[in-house]
């Protein structure tokens, strides 16, 4: 990163509190592909002059995959530990680039004592654009054929369908919708802890099914807003021996490229 | 003579309605075998949901062809049954078209005319439904979930409805022909039935017309009583349960899974450095079972869901696992739950209380392979026109497998031990979490 990124602990040491906490998530912290999304989003925040912090080593898995795998014990252990950290810093507003973290922090932490304003990065970025804190330049994606894959935990789980599409509209892309989109979007195959296991026997992998649907539109880019969807669809493209110039990109990446 | 008919009419009504009430009470008992769950919050929001989803058919038109046909049958069902009031009055007092005499004729004409037109519309709609099911063979109505009784059930409902509508049309046409011949007093308006049957019926003798009119009337009445009692054995129960089921639906965001309070208690003790572990274990007498292995471990809402399911298969046809050939079918999950709770109910009827039959929902009905194929994407929940939630059942079954049996797939066990040890689902060191900031 061009400029240093501070942790909550550092903010606290200075006696200050940031505007938002950027919840990076495990994929965003460790997965090489997802780290690029993390850096794009952090870079956007820096360009917008947002004072933000991360938890760094104090962040832990939200427990989403454990809960969805049926391990409520482990989920609640994770949740209570994270809530203790978040509450000790008196966090009010969290932004994350992972719909799974977003859903868990937003919907499943309040009953356990952790209530925050939680936003998905596409929602936050849209508000920055609308407030004029960042401006789209260049228009390198103007007119490009882009389809948006709705992450289940952003779309159906939380009814966020428009923020990512409005972002794409501001980039003046040629937005193409897959037949199964929004409320009827098809899962990439990673949710419910499927990311961490082989699928059950069947005739096809779910990510391949979804990738084929996207490819029917002959897009330049498949956009999404979830590190897991990103991995699944990238793998899907590879399984189709895709040597063409089709990429899976996160909205933060598309926007960041347009800003520089 | 007339009062004998009235007595037969009333006896049949008591028997039919009595049997129906008995069956409904049995279902109520079965549903209440489930665990308590409080859904009494937000009554105004819940009533709105009933109006929009059940009364207003709010989600049916997502599939336009089936949605429109269903709307015709639904409106027909609601309005045509107004005619039952007259059937009961005539049946009890031995009158003939009682309301035709006492109501102003424009009103009576409007009612009978609407019923006549709707009867024909429903007749066409159920015929098209039958064609979709058996000739076009719409895939979701012909999957292996429905082999045997469910397939037969689907067709029987359509055949019964067809005959019920046909009997109404014949009754109306015969009645009207008798009116024209001056045998019966003139009342009512029967545009469709008259148009269809006029040419044939006008050649019939008065006597045979009279017999036809009477038999069609009795056939329709017996059909209503039969159908009422058929509901118990059929997916058609949704015509009643759609209303409570939407009222008691989950109002939270679809992404939010429920918490287990029993787990919260234990986890808080675990994390509390001042807790006395020995005291903790004696405090509660019997530790609660975590998750679900049999139908009675489910909540009453989940059991109500199962009885409400129409087996339409919209869930399964949008399930990513099912679409890619996995064994999981959300519709089958709901059918399995209903079959199992019915089996438990019969066991209780026979033995006074439940005698262990060596069976469980998990294993005997639903296999781990199905349970682990779910991506928790909520497509099934979104697709259900009646707000049934198969996902919550799959999660509860997973909870039992993981927390009671430690029977998760091995890769998931590694994922979970990574979370326990490194605070992330992968084997990365917690210390490296912020490395990306330096790259």
HADDOCK unambig.tbl for C-alpha pairs under 7 A between the chains (distance, minus, plus):
assign (segid A and resid 1 and name CA) (segid B and resid 437 and name CA) 5.78 0.50 0.50
assign (segid A and resid 1 and name CA) (segid B and resid 438 and name CA) 6.34 0.50 0.50
assign (segid A and resid 1 and name CA) (segid B and resid 439 and name CA) 6.33 0.50 0.50
assign (segid A and resid 5 and name CA) (segid B and resid 437 and name CA) 6.32 0.50 0.50
assign (segid A and resid 26 and name CA) (segid B and resid 424 and name CA) 5.80 0.50 0.50
assign (segid A and resid 29 and name CA) (segid B and resid 433 and name CA) 5.39 0.50 0.50
assign (segid A and resid 29 and name CA) (segid B and resid 434 and name CA) 6.59 0.50 0.50
assign (segid A and resid 29 and name CA) (segid B and resid 436 and name CA) 6.63 0.50 0.50
assign (segid A and resid 30 and name CA) (segid B and resid 433 and name CA) 6.76 0.50 0.50
assign (segid A and resid 35 and name CA) (segid B and resid 436 and name CA) 6.61 0.50 0.50
assign (segid A and resid 56 and name CA) (segid B and resid 433 and name CA) 5.85 0.50 0.50
assign (segid A and resid 56 and name CA) (segid B and resid 434 and name CA) 5.01 0.50 0.50
assign (segid A and resid 57 and name CA) (segid B and resid 430 and name CA) 5.97 0.50 0.50
assign (segid A and resid 57 and name CA) (segid B and resid 431 and name CA) 5.72 0.50 0.50
assign (segid A and resid 57 and name CA) (segid B and resid 433 and name CA) 5.67 0.50 0.50
assign (segid A and resid 57 and name CA) (segid B and resid 434 and name CA) 6.64 0.50 0.50
assign (segid A and resid 60 and name CA) (segid B and resid 423 and name CA) 4.95 0.50 0.50
assign (segid A and resid 60 and name CA) (segid B and resid 424 and name CA) 6.45 0.50 0.50
assign (segid A and resid 61 and name CA) (segid B and resid 419 and name CA) 6.78 0.50 0.50
assign (segid A and resid 61 and name CA) (segid B and resid 423 and name CA) 5.42 0.50 0.50
assign (segid A and resid 61 and name CA) (segid B and resid 424 and name CA) 5.09 0.50 0.50
assign (segid A and resid 66 and name CA) (segid B and resid 416 and name CA) 6.26 0.50 0.50
assign (segid A and resid 68 and name CA) (segid B and resid 395 and name CA) 6.76 0.50 0.50
assign (segid A and resid 69 and name CA) (segid B and resid 398 and name CA) 6.40 0.50 0.50
assign (segid A and resid 70 and name CA) (segid B and resid 395 and name CA) 5.99 0.50 0.50
assign (segid A and resid 70 and name CA) (segid B and resid 398 and name CA) 4.69 0.50 0.50
assign (segid A and resid 70 and name CA) (segid B and resid 399 and name CA) 3.92 0.50 0.50
assign (segid A and resid 70 and name CA) (segid B and resid 402 and name CA) 5.92 0.50 0.50
assign (segid A and resid 71 and name CA) (segid B and resid 399 and name CA) 5.98 0.50 0.50
assign (segid A and resid 71 and name CA) (segid B and resid 402 and name CA) 6.01 0.50 0.50
assign (segid A and resid 71 and name CA) (segid B and resid 403 and name CA) 6.24 0.50 0.50
assign (segid A and resid 72 and name CA) (segid B and resid 263 and name CA) 6.90 0.50 0.50
assign (segid A and resid 73 and name CA) (segid B and resid 263 and name CA) 6.03 0.50 0.50
assign (segid A and resid 73 and name CA) (segid B and resid 267 and name CA) 6.69 0.50 0.50
assign (segid A and resid 76 and name CA) (segid B and resid 264 and name CA) 6.76 0.50 0.50
assign (segid A and resid 76 and name CA) (segid B and resid 267 and name CA) 6.78 0.50 0.50
assign (segid A and resid 77 and name CA) (segid B and resid 267 and name CA) 6.23 0.50 0.50
assign (segid A and resid 103 and name CA) (segid B and resid 255 and name CA) 6.40 0.50 0.50
assign (segid A and resid 107 and name CA) (segid B and resid 256 and name CA) 5.54 0.50 0.50
assign (segid A and resid 108 and name CA) (segid B and resid 256 and name CA) 6.06 0.50 0.50
assign (segid A and resid 152 and name CA) (segid B and resid 377 and name CA) 5.47 0.50 0.50
assign (segid A and resid 153 and name CA) (segid B and resid 255 and name CA) 6.29 0.50 0.50
assign (segid A and resid 156 and name CA) (segid B and resid 254 and name CA) 6.75 0.50 0.50
assign (segid A and resid 156 and name CA) (segid B and resid 378 and name CA) 6.78 0.50 0.50
assign (segid A and resid 157 and name CA) (segid B and resid 253 and name CA) 6.07 0.50 0.50
assign (segid A and resid 157 and name CA) (segid B and resid 254 and name CA) 4.59 0.50 0.50
assign (segid A and resid 157 and name CA) (segid B and resid 255 and name CA) 3.86 0.50 0.50
assign (segid A and resid 158 and name CA) (segid B and resid 253 and name CA) 5.96 0.50 0.50
assign (segid A and resid 158 and name CA) (segid B and resid 254 and name CA) 6.79 0.50 0.50
assign (segid A and resid 158 and name CA) (segid B and resid 255 and name CA) 6.28 0.50 0.50
assign (segid A and resid 184 and name CA) (segid B and resid 379 and name CA) 6.85 0.50 0.50
assign (segid A and resid 186 and name CA) (segid B and resid 320 and name CA) 6.54 0.50 0.50
assign (segid A and resid 187 and name CA) (segid B and resid 320 and name CA) 6.38 0.50 0.50
assign (segid A and resid 187 and name CA) (segid B and resid 377 and name CA) 6.06 0.50 0.50
assign (segid A and resid 189 and name CA) (segid B and resid 375 and name CA) 6.23 0.50 0.50
assign (segid A and resid 190 and name CA) (segid B and resid 375 and name CA) 6.56 0.50 0.50
assign (segid A and resid 191 and name CA) (segid B and resid 375 and name CA) 4.62 0.50 0.50
assign (segid A and resid 191 and name CA) (segid B and resid 376 and name CA) 5.99 0.50 0.50
assign (segid A and resid 191 and name CA) (segid B and resid 377 and name CA) 6.40 0.50 0.50
assign (segid A and resid 192 and name CA) (segid B and resid 374 and name CA) 6.72 0.50 0.50
assign (segid A and resid 192 and name CA) (segid B and resid 375 and name CA) 4.43 0.50 0.50
assign (segid A and resid 192 and name CA) (segid B and resid 376 and name CA) 4.83 0.50 0.50
assign (segid A and resid 194 and name CA) (segid B and resid 375 and name CA) 6.16 0.50 0.50
assign (segid A and resid 196 and name CA) (segid B and resid 411 and name CA) 6.49 0.50 0.50
assign (segid A and resid 196 and name CA) (segid B and resid 412 and name CA) 6.32 0.50 0.50
assign (segid A and resid 196 and name CA) (segid B and resid 415 and name CA) 6.61 0.50 0.50
assign (segid A and resid 197 and name CA) (segid B and resid 411 and name CA) 5.39 0.50 0.50
assign (segid A and resid 197 and name CA) (segid B and resid 412 and name CA) 6.35 0.50 0.50
assign (segid A and resid 199 and name CA) (segid B and resid 373 and name CA) 6.75 0.50 0.50
assign (segid A and resid 200 and name CA) (segid B and resid 326 and name CA) 6.34 0.50 0.50
assign (segid A and resid 200 and name CA) (segid B and resid 369 and name CA) 6.84 0.50 0.50
assign (segid A and resid 200 and name CA) (segid B and resid 373 and name CA) 5.81 0.50 0.50
assign (segid A and resid 201 and name CA) (segid B and resid 326 and name CA) 5.97 0.50 0.50
assign (segid A and resid 202 and name CA) (segid B and resid 324 and name CA) 5.95 0.50 0.50
assign (segid A and resid 202 and name CA) (segid B and resid 325 and name CA) 4.20 0.50 0.50
assign (segid A and resid 202 and name CA) (segid B and resid 326 and name CA) 4.49 0.50 0.50
assign (segid A and resid 203 and name CA) (segid B and resid 324 and name CA) 5.58 0.50 0.50
assign (segid A and resid 203 and name CA) (segid B and resid 325 and name CA) 4.87 0.50 0.50
assign (segid A and resid 204 and name CA) (segid B and resid 324 and name CA) 5.02 0.50 0.50
assign (segid A and resid 204 and name CA) (segid B and resid 325 and name CA) 6.73 0.50 0.50
assign (segid A and resid 205 and name CA) (segid B and resid 324 and name CA) 6.34 0.50 0.50
assign (segid A and resid 206 and name CA) (segid B and resid 320 and name CA) 6.32 0.50 0.50
assign (segid A and resid 206 and name CA) (segid B and resid 321 and name CA) 6.94 0.50 0.50
assign (segid A and resid 206 and name CA) (segid B and resid 324 and name CA) 6.13 0.50 0.50
